[in-house]
């Protein structure tokens, strides 16, 4: 899965990768990403001297929890990607990460694209999502979803300026 035969690439000069990564793949376990179906990975892989460059598109439907009410929200992922695998990286790891360069082991027969694809998927997902713009969220006291029902909790405003005195009085 998501591997390129470098010997075949050397002979053909250009290969296409068109794979479906299942939503329950172990690839997503470490990333914390969830999908509502398979992620489609379409890449064109070619040699560039000693390096290998893969360009293409990652498409699928991710699922994240709404930041206010925790309901699942579908996120359409349509992310263009360019992966550069450099043979014998001499740069420091930080510089390589800054340039979005991945290491290509010398004399390797196979190139595994999985880690790079996982990284780009995680970076393409938004940090937070909301189910709708006017989401009311959960009640901070009882946990009721305020979009579906109301609760009887009363919220009393707390003046933080008196918190130290309140603690001293209780001791």
C-alpha positions in Angstrom: 0.0 0.0 0.0 1.3 3.4 -1.0 4.7 2.0 -2.1 6.6 2.7 -5.3 9.0 0.2 -6.8 12.1 2.3 -7.5 13.5 -0.2 -10.1 10.3 0.1 -12.1 10.3 3.9 -11.7 13.9 4.0 -13.1 12.8 2.0 -16.1 9.5 3.8 -16.7 10.6 7.3 -15.6 7.1 8.1 -14.5 4.5 6.0 -12.5 1.0 6.7 -11.3 -0.2 5.8 -7.9 -4.0 5.7 -7.5 -5.0 4.0 -4.2 -7.8 4.0 -1.8 -6.7 4.0 1.8 -9.5 2.6 4.0 -11.0 4.6 6.8 -9.9 1.9 9.3 -6.3 1.7 8.1 -3.6 1.6 10.7 -2.1 4.6 8.9 -4.6 6.8 10.6 -4.2 5.3 14.1 -1.2 7.4 15.1 -2.5 10.5 13.3 -5.8 10.8 15.1 -7.5 11.3 11.8 -10.9 9.8 11.1 -12.6 9.3 7.8 -16.2 8.7 6.6 -14.9 6.3 3.8 -11.6 5.7 2.0 -9.1 8.4 1.3 -8.2 8.5 -2.4 -4.5 9.1 -3.1 -3.7 10.0 -6.7 0.0 10.8 -7.3 2.3 11.0 -10.3 5.7 9.9 -9.2 8.8 10.7 -11.3 12.6 10.8 -11.0 14.5 14.1 -10.9 18.1 13.1 -11.0 18.7 11.1 -7.8 15.6 12.5 -6.2 11.9 11.3 -6.5 9.1 13.8 -6.7 5.4 12.9 -6.3 2.7 15.3 -7.1 -1.1 14.8 -7.0 -4.2 15.1 -5.0 -5.6 13.6 -1.7 -9.4 13.4 -1.6 -11.9 12.1 0.9 -14.3 13.0 3.7 -12.8 13.5 7.1 -14.8 13.5 10.3 -14.1 15.8 13.3 -16.0 16.7 16.4 -17.6 20.2 16.6 -15.6 22.3 18.9 -18.8 23.4 20.8 -21.2 20.5 20.8 -19.0 17.5 19.9 -21.3 16.3 17.1 -19.4 14.7 14.2 -18.8 17.1 11.3 -17.8 15.9 7.8 -14.9 17.8 6.2 -14.3 17.5 2.4 -10.6 17.0 1.8 -9.4 18.0 -1.6 -5.7 18.7 -0.9 -3.0 19.1 -3.6 0.3 17.6 -2.5 3.9 17.7 -3.7 6.3 15.3 -2.0 10.0 15.5 -2.6 12.2 12.6 -1.6 15.9 13.6 -1.6 18.5 10.9 -1.9 21.2 11.1 0.8 19.9 14.2 2.7 22.8 16.1 4.0 20.7 18.9 5.5 19.8 18.8 9.1 16.4 17.3 9.9 14.9 20.7 10.8 16.0 22.2 7.4 14.6 19.2 5.6 11.2 19.6 7.4 11.2 23.3 6.6 11.7 22.5 2.9 9.1 19.7 3.0 11.8 17.2 2.0 11.7 13.6 2.9 14.7 11.2 3.1 15.2 8.7 0.4 17.4 5.9 1.7 20.4 5.1 -0.6 20.1 1.9 -2.6 16.5 1.4 -1.5 14.3 -0.7 -3.8 11.0 0.6 -2.6 9.7 4.0 -1.6 7.0 4.1 1.1 4.8 7.2 0.7 2.6 6.4 3.8 4.3 8.7 6.4 4.4 11.6 4.0 0.7 11.2 3.0 -0.3 10.9 6.6 1.6 14.1 7.5 -0.1 16.0 4.7 -3.6 14.7 5.6 -3.1 15.8 9.2 -1.9 19.3 8.1 -4.8 19.6 5.6 -7.4 19.0 8.3 -8.6 22.2 10.1 -7.7 22.6 13.7 -11.3 23.2 14.8 -14.7 22.8 13.1 -18.2 23.8 14.0 -21.3 22.0 12.9 -23.0 25.3 12.2 -22.1 29.0 12.7 -24.7 29.5 15.4 -23.9 26.3 17.4 -24.9 26.9 21.0 -22.7 24.1 22.3 -23.0 22.1 25.6 -24.2 23.5 28.9 -21.0 23.9 31.1 -22.9 22.7 34.1 -25.0 19.7 33.1 -23.7 18.9 29.6 -27.0 19.2 27.8 -26.7 19.9 24.0 -28.2 23.4 23.8 -28.9 23.0 20.1 -31.4 20.2 20.8 -32.9 21.2 24.2 -32.7 23.7 27.0 -31.6 23.0 30.5 -32.7 24.5 33.8 -29.2 25.5 35.0 -28.9 29.0 36.2 -25.7 30.8 35.5 -24.6 33.3 38.1 -22.0 35.7 37.0 -18.8 35.3 39.0 -16.6 38.3 39.7 -13.0 37.0 39.7 -11.8 40.1 41.6 -13.2 38.6 44.8 -11.9 35.0 44.3 -8.9 35.4 46.7 -11.2 36.9 49.4 -13.7 34.1 48.9 -11.0 31.4 49.3 -9.7 33.2 52.5 -13.2 33.2 53.9 -13.7 29.5 53.3 -10.4 28.5 55.1 
